[in-house]
Amino acid sequence: MSTFVVENRIWDPAEQMPRQERAALQLARLRETVERAARVPFYQKFFQKTGLSPEKIRTLDDLRRLPFTTKSDMRDNYPLGLCAVPRAELARIHGSSGTTGVPTFVGYTKKDLRTWAGLCARFLVAGGLRPEHTVQVAFGYGLFTGGFGLHYGIEEVGAAIIPAASGNTPRQIMLIRDLEPDVLICTPSYALNMAEVMHSMDIDPHTTSVKYAHFGGEMWTEDLRVEIENQTGILAFNNYGLSEILGPGVSGECAVREGMHLQEDHFLVECLDPETLEPVEDYSYGELVITALTREAMPMIRYRTRDIAALDPCLCECGRTTRRMSRVMGRSDDMLIIRGVNVFPSQIEEALLAVEGTAPHYLIEVDRPGAMDEVCVKVEVNPAFFSDKMSEMQELRDRIDRKIQGYTGIHVKVELVAPRSIERSAGKAVRVMDHRSKRK
Ligand code: DLL
C-alpha cells in the first residue's frame, strides 16, 4: 500500500459553490444549452413537434420534458450533424473508439477546449496533482479523448508532461526509470500490464518514482484498485468521462476516494431506471443520463450513457459541494443476461479477485450453442499457484466456480489458462467476447 498522502486542495472555487447557487447556474446554463440546441436540426424537429421552446424551461425539473439523445442519434447524424456551430468555428474533432459499428465524432470550439482543460485540472488537483509534479500520460493521443484531454488539464495546472502515449511498454518503463515521473495516467488494466512487464525486466514496481495514478476509461472494481496498489505501491484514483459528453473530466475522485465528484456546474446528471426511464432513488444503481451545460460546439441533451452507476448526494468532507457518482458497475449493453439472470462483468471480476491463486487477467466468453446461453470464464493462474497436479488445478477451478456462483447466482464454465496467455491491451482491456451475435 502506498504511503503517499494527498493533501486536500481545490483548484476552482466553483467546486465549493453552495448548492442553491449552483442550481441557479445550472438552470441559466440549461436554458442557454436549449437555445444552442435549437440550432441543430435534430433537436429543432423535437421543439417544432412538441411546441417546447427555450423560454419554456423555467425550472430544472423541466429537463424531463426534453428528449433523450442516444448513440444511434449520433450515428444518424453522422459525422457532425449534431454540431450547433458553423464548421469554421470548430477547433478540434475527437471520436469514439468505434469498436462496434460506425464511429461517432465530437466537435469542440476553442472555448470548449479551454473549459475541458479546466475540468480536467479540477479532478487532477483533487487527486494530488501539483505544478511541481511530472506526469507520464500513457493514453493514446489521437481521436480518443484520453491523451489530449488529460494533457491540457495537466498543462493548465502547470505540471510537466511526458506525453508517452499508449503502447510500447518497455519504452514506457524506460521513461519511468529515467525521467522519474510522480504520476501515471492510463487505464487501470494497462497499469497492471506495465507492472507485469516490469517484473519480467527484474524491476520491482514498488521502487519506481511513481507515487500516484489517475486511472479511467474503462470499468474496474474496488478489488482491482487494491490489487494494483498492492502490486505497485502507488495510490490509484478513479476518473470518469465519455467522448460524447466531453471526454475525461465529467467526474473524478478527491483525496477521500469515496466516489467521483461530478462537475455539476457543467453537467446535469440524472440516474434513471433504464427500462422505465424514471429516476431511481439516491444510492441506487441506474443509467447515467447527462446533459452537457456548457458545450458550444455540440450541446448534448440527456445523453443516455448506458453506464450503470449510483449517485450520492452526501456532502464530502473535502469541502466540494458536488454530488458524487459511484464506480461504474458496467454498461447496460455489456450486461449479460444468462438464463434469465442479469450479470455484469464487474461481478465476475470481483469474484475472481476474491480467490487466491488467480491473476487479474480474465476473459468472459458468451455463446449460445443450443437454446441456452453458456458462459466460459478464462482466467490466468498466478504463476506461484500454477501446478502440474490435476487435482490442485481442479480444486482451484471449483473454488472459482463457487465464488462466481456466490457473486452472480449463475454457474459458469471456468477455464484456467497459463500465465500471460490472455491478450494484454495498452488501452481499454477487452473483458467480454460475445459469440452469440455471430450465430444470428
Ligand atoms: O474513455 C473518456 C476517458 C478517457 C475517461 C480517459 C477517463 C479517462 P470513450 O472512449 O468515449 O471516452 O469511452 C467512454 O468508457 O461511457 C464508460 O463506459 C467507460 N469509462 C470511462 N471512464 C470510466 C471509469 C473515454 N472511470 C466509456 N470507470 C464510458 C468505468 C469508464 N468506466
Boltz pocket constraint, residues with backbone or C-beta under 6 A from the ligand:
constraints:
  - pocket:
      binder: B
      contacts: [[A, 95], [A, 96], [A, 97], [A, 139], [A, 144], [A, 145], [A, 146], [A, 215], [A, 216], [A, 217], [A, 218], [A, 219], [A, 220], [A, 238], [A, 239], [A, 240], [A, 241], [A, 242], [A, 243], [A, 244], [A, 247], [A, 248], [A, 249], [A, 305], [A, 307], [A, 327], [A, 328], [A, 331]]
      max_distance: 6.0
